[in-house]
C-alpha cells in the first residue's frame, strides 16, 4: 500500500523544502501523546510533561485527537510561515467547514484524494460518522467533537490559545534550538534537487519514498499503510517539511483542497535511514527459516567458517553455504577473510534494528 502523488508537469521550483513551526509543534505534541512511538525522545517527553504548567496537560488531552493518531491537515502548512503566529493566523483564515472536516474526518487505509469529503457541519451523515469515530476514541475525544460541531468559532479560538500556551511553555525554547538544523536540512535538499533532480533528492529524504516514471508519468510513491493517489498543480506545488520530532513517521497531507505536504525526519549525523520495507521483509523471511535461525544463534557469538557451522549443526557444507547466501543477501552477515578461509558473523547492529526480542533470543 502507498500514497502516490502525481507530479507530472510540475515545475521543479514548485517542489519546496521548508521548516514549519506549526508542523514541528504538533509533531512534538504527537510525541507527548504517543511517547512509545519515539523511544529516543522518551527523556524529552518525560521532562516536558513534568514541567507543564498546571492544567495545560489536561487541555492537551482534550485536543489530542488533532495529532495523536493522525494530524489534522491544517496543522501541516503547505506554505510554511516564518513564525508560529504567522502559521496560526493562516489557520484562522480557513472556513469553519474546512476546519471541522480536517479535525473530525478520520484517515482511512483507502480514500479518495480527488473528491472532498462532506463537512460534518453541513452533512448529517458525515456528522454522525464523525461522532461515532470520536466516541470510539473515548469521552474526551467525543466531548471535543461535540463542542466543535456545536460552536466551531469558540473551539477554534480555544485551540489557538492552547497552541499559543504551548509555545510559551516549551515550544519557543525547543524551536530556537531546532530551527537552524531544520533550515539547513531544507537548504541541502533544495540544493540537491536543483543539482541532481527529484530521484536523488527523494532517496535522500527517505528510503520509503521513490520516483515512478512509468507510462510517461512522474509519481512520487510513499510506502504507507494507506492506498491513496493524489496530484499536484503548479498552483499548489508540493512541500516537504523536515522534522526533528517526527522520526520515524512520514506524515502526509493529501486531501482535496489542501496543498500536498510531506513531513519527513531531518537527517541526523550517525542516524541511518530506516531500511526500505522490502529490505525488512527480506530480513524477516531470511530469519523465518529454522536452519538459518540456528546458524544465526551461532554467528551471533562470533565468526565461524562454513565448515565449522556444518560440523556444529551436523549439516553438509553445501547446505550451510546456501543458507548463508540467503542471510548475506538480506544484509544480516558480515564476513572476514583469513587466508583461504572466509568467516561469517552476524551483524548485531542490523539485527538489533529488527527488534531487541530477536537479538535477545539469538544471544540467549
C-alpha positions in Angstrom: 0.0 0.0 0.0 1.2 3.5 -0.7 0.4 7.2 -1.1 1.0 8.2 -4.7 1.5 11.9 -5.6 1.4 12.6 -9.3 3.9 15.4 -10.1 3.8 15.1 -13.9 4.4 18.5 -15.4 5.2 20.1 -12.1 8.0 22.7 -12.4 11.0 21.8 -10.2 10.7 25.2 -8.5 7.2 24.2 -7.2 8.8 21.4 -5.1 9.6 23.3 -1.9 11.6 22.3 1.2 11.0 24.5 4.2 10.7 24.1 8.0 7.4 24.8 9.7 7.0 25.9 13.3 3.4 24.7 13.4 4.2 21.3 11.9 7.1 20.8 14.4 5.0 21.9 17.4 2.3 19.3 16.5 5.0 16.7 15.9 6.1 17.4 19.5 2.5 17.1 20.7 2.3 13.7 19.0 5.4 12.6 20.8 3.8 13.7 24.1 0.7 11.8 23.2 2.4 8.7 21.9 5.9 8.6 23.5 6.3 4.9 22.8 6.4 5.7 19.1 9.6 7.7 19.7 11.8 5.8 22.2 14.8 8.1 21.5 12.6 11.1 22.7 11.3 9.5 25.9 13.6 11.6 28.0 12.4 14.8 26.4 8.8 13.8 26.6 9.1 12.9 30.3 10.9 16.2 31.2 8.4 18.3 29.1 5.3 16.7 30.6 6.6 17.1 34.1 7.3 20.8 33.6 4.0 21.8 32.0 2.0 24.5 33.8 -1.0 23.3 35.9 -3.9 22.5 33.6 -2.0 22.6 30.3 -1.5 18.8 30.2 -5.3 18.2 30.7 -6.1 20.7 27.9 -3.7 18.8 25.6 -5.6 15.6 26.4 -8.8 17.3 25.4 -7.4 18.2 22.0 -5.1 15.3 21.2 -7.4 13.8 18.6 -5.9 16.6 16.3 -2.5 15.0 16.4 -2.4 11.6 18.2 -3.0 9.0 15.5 -3.2 11.3 12.5 -2.6 15.0 12.1 -5.3 17.4 11.1 -4.4 18.7 7.7 -4.4 22.4 8.8 -1.5 21.6 11.2 0.9 20.9 8.3 1.1 24.2 6.3 1.5 23.9 2.6 3.3 27.3 2.6 5.2 27.4 5.9 5.5 30.8 7.6 8.4 32.4 9.4 6.8 32.1 12.9 4.2 30.0 14.7 2.0 33.1 14.9 2.1 33.6 11.1 1.0 30.0 10.6 -1.7 30.1 13.2 -3.0 33.3 11.6 -3.3 31.4 8.3 -5.2 28.6 10.1 -7.6 31.3 11.4 -8.4 32.3 7.8 -9.8 28.9 6.7 -13.5 28.2 6.8 -15.3 26.5 9.7 -16.3 23.8 7.3 -12.8 23.0 6.2 -11.5 23.2 9.8 -14.1 20.8 11.1 -13.7 18.4 8.2 -9.9 18.2 8.8 -10.3 17.9 12.5 -13.0 15.2 12.6 -12.7 13.2 9.4 -10.6 10.2 10.2 -8.0 9.0 7.8 -8.6 5.6 6.3 -6.5 2.9 4.6 -8.2 3.7 1.3 -9.7 7.1 0.5 -10.4 9.4 -2.4 -7.9 12.2 -2.7 -9.8 13.8 -5.6 -13.3 14.2 -4.1 -13.6 16.3 -0.9 -15.5 14.6 1.9 -18.7 16.3 3.0 -18.3 18.6 6.0 -19.8 17.3 9.3 -21.1 20.9 9.9 -23.4 20.7 6.9 -23.9 17.0 6.1 -25.9 14.9 8.6 -24.3 11.6 7.6 -20.8 13.0 7.9 -21.7 14.4 11.3 -22.9 11.1 12.6 -19.8 9.3 11.2 -17.5 11.9 12.9 -19.3 11.5 16.2 -19.2 7.7 16.0 -15.4 7.8 15.4 -14.9 10.3 18.2 -17.0 8.3 20.7 -14.9 5.2 19.9 -11.8 7.3 20.9 -13.2 7.9 24.4 -15.1 10.5 26.4 -12.5 13.3 25.9 -12.4 12.9 22.1 -16.2 12.7 22.0 -16.6 15.8 24.1 -14.2 17.7 21.8 -16.1 16.7 18.7 -19.4 17.6 20.2 -18.1 21.1 21.2 -16.6 21.7 17.8 -19.8 20.7 16.0 -21.9 22.9 18.3 -19.7 26.0 18.3 -16.8 26.0 15.8 -15.5 29.6 16.4 -15.3 29.0 20.2 -13.4 25.7 19.8 -11.1 27.2 17.2 -10.2 30.1 19.5 -9.7 27.6 22.3 -7.3 25.5 20.2 -5.4 28.7 19.2 -4.9 29.7 22.8 -3.8 26.1 23.6 -1.1 26.2 20.9 0.0 29.7 22.0 0.3 28.5 25.5 2.4 25.5 24.3 4.8 28.0 22.6 5.3 29.8 25.9 5.6 26.7 28.0 8.1 24.7 25.9 8.0 25.2 22.2 9.8 28.5 21.9 13.0 27.3 23.5 12.9 23.9 21.7 12.2 25.6 18.3 15.1 28.0 18.9 17.4 25.0 19.1 15.9 23.0 16.3 15.1 25.6 13.6 18.7 26.1 12.4 19.2 22.4 11.8 15.9 22.1 10.0 16.6 25.1 7.8 20.0 23.6 6.9 18.4 20.3 6.0 15.8 22.1 3.8 18.6 24.1 2.1 20.6 20.9 1.5 17.6 19.1 0.0 16.7 22.1 -2.2 20.3 22.2 -3.5 20.2 18.5 -4.2 17.0 18.9 -6.1 18.4 21.8 -8.3 21.6 19.9 -9.0 20.5 16.3 -9.3 16.8 16.2 -9.7 13.9 14.6 -7.8 15.1 11.0 -7.9 18.2 11.5 -5.8 16.5 14.1 -3.6 13.7 11.7 -2.7 16.2 9.0 -1.9 17.9 11.4 0.5 14.6 12.3 2.1 13.6 8.7 3.0 14.2 5.1 1.7 10.4 4.7 1.8 10.0 7.3 -1.0 10.6 6.6 -4.6 10.0 8.2 -8.0 8.0 6.2 -10.5 8.4 7.4 -14.1 6.5 4.7 -15.9 4.0 5.4 -18.7 5.3 9.0 -19.2 4.1 10.0 -15.8 6.1 11.1 -12.8 4.7 9.9 -9.5 6.1 10.1 -6.0 5.4 6.8 -4.2 5.5 6.7 -0.4 5.2 3.5 1.5 2.3 3.9 3.9 -0.5 1.9 5.4 -2.8 3.7 3.1 -3.8 3.3 -0.6 -4.3 6.8 -1.9 -3.5 8.7 -5.1 -3.4 12.4 -5.4 -1.8 15.0 -7.6 -0.3 18.4 -7.6 -0.7 21.5 -9.7 1.5 24.5 -10.5 -0.7 26.5 -8.1 -0.4 24.2 -5.1 3.0 22.6 -5.7 4.4 20.1 -3.2 6.0 21.0 0.1 8.5 18.8 2.1 8.8 19.8 5.8 11.8 18.5 7.8 11.3 17.5 11.4 13.5 16.6 14.4 10.5 15.2 16.3 8.7 13.2 13.6 11.0 10.3 13.3 10.1 7.6 12.2 6.9 8.9 10.7 6.3 10.2 7.3 3.2 12.4 7.7 1.3 13.4 4.5 -1.4 15.8 3.6 -3.2 14.6 0.5 -6.9 15.7 1.0 -8.6 17.7 -1.7 -8.4 21.5 -1.1 -5.1 21.3 0.8 -1.6 21.8 -0.5 0.2 18.4 -0.6 2.7 18.2 2.2 5.2 15.5 3.4 6.8 15.9 6.8 9.9 13.8 7.0 12.6 13.1 9.6 15.5 15.5 9.0 18.9 13.9 8.5 21.0 13.5 11.6 24.7 12.6 11.7 25.1 9.0 12.8 21.5 8.1 12.2 20.9 5.9 9.2 17.8 6.0 7.1 15.3 3.2 8.1 15.6 0.2 5.9 13.2 0.1 3.0 10.1 -2.1 3.6 11.3 -4.7 1.0 14.6 -5.0 2.9 12.9 -5.5 6.2 10.6 -8.2 4.6 13.7 -9.9 3.1 15.4 -10.0 6.5 12.3 -11.3 8.3 11.9 -14.0 5.6 15.6 -15.0 6.0 15.2 -15.4 9.7 11.9 -17.3 9.4 13.8 -20.5 8.3 14.6 -22.7 11.3 18.1 -23.7 9.9 19.1 -20.1 9.2 17.9 -19.1 12.7 20.0 -21.8 14.2 23.0 -20.6 12.2 22.4 -17.0 13.4 22.4 -18.1 17.0 25.9 -19.4 16.5 27.1 -16.5 14.4 25.8 -14.0 17.0 28.5 -15.3 19.3 31.4 -14.8 16.9 32.7 -15.5 13.4 32.7 -19.1 12.0 33.6 -20.8 8.8 31.2 -22.8 6.7 33.0 -26.0 7.8 32.7 -25.1 11.5 29.0 -24.4 11.1 28.4 -27.7 9.2 30.2 -29.7 11.9 28.4 -28.0 14.7 24.9 -28.4 13.3 25.6 -31.7 11.5 24.7 -30.2 8.1 26.5 -30.5 4.8 28.8 -27.7 3.7 26.7 -27.0 0.5 23.5 -26.7 2.6 25.3 -24.3 5.0 26.6 -22.3 2.1 23.1 -21.9 0.6 21.6 -20.7 3.9 24.5 -18.3 4.5 24.0 -16.8 1.0 20.3 -16.0 1.9 21.4 -14.3 5.1 24.1 -12.4 3.4 21.8 -11.2 0.7 19.5 -9.9 3.4 22.3 -7.9 4.8 22.4 -9.8 8.1 26.0 -11.0 7.9 29.5 -9.6 7.8 32.5 -11.6 6.5 36.1 -11.7 7.5 38.8 -13.4 5.3 41.8 -15.1 6.9 44.0 -16.7 4.3 41.9 -19.1 2.3 39.1 -19.2 4.9 36.0 -16.9 5.0 34.5 -16.5 8.4 30.9 -15.3 8.8 29.5 -13.3 11.7 26.0 -11.9 12.5 25.7 -8.1 12.0 24.4 -7.4 15.5 23.6 -3.7 14.8 21.4 -4.6 11.8 19.7 -7.4 13.8 19.1 -5.1 16.7 17.2 -2.7 14.4 14.7 -5.6 13.8 14.0 -5.8 17.5 15.5 -6.4 20.9 13.5 -9.5 21.4 15.0 -11.1 18.4 18.5 -10.1 19.5 18.0 -11.4 23.0 16.6 -14.7 21.6 19.7 -15.1 19.4 22.1 -14.4 22.2 20.1 -16.4 24.9 
